[in-house]
């Protein structure tokens, strides 16, 4: 009986973590959809400091 209860508790905890991770992804998706137009409109026109790398560097750096 205790083994079955422990297995149920572990599965319940696993599903709880999965649900919270999914909630975080959904919130991130909604935020990105709401901000995508604003970022494309104002970010390119910001006055960036001289050490700011060019845009092509970011995908290369994140891929490493």
C-alpha positions, 0 to 999 in steps of 0.5 A: 500500500505504501508503495502505491501511495508513494507512486501516486504522490510522485506522479501528482508532484510530476503533473504539478510541475508539468502544469506550472511549467506549461503556465509559465510558457503560456504567460511567456507566449502571451507576453511575446505576442503583446510585445512583438510589434512594440519591439520591432518599432522602437528597439532598432531606433534606440541609441545603443552604446558603442560596445553593443555588438551587431545583431548577427552576433546574438544567434551565434553567441546563444548557439554556443 
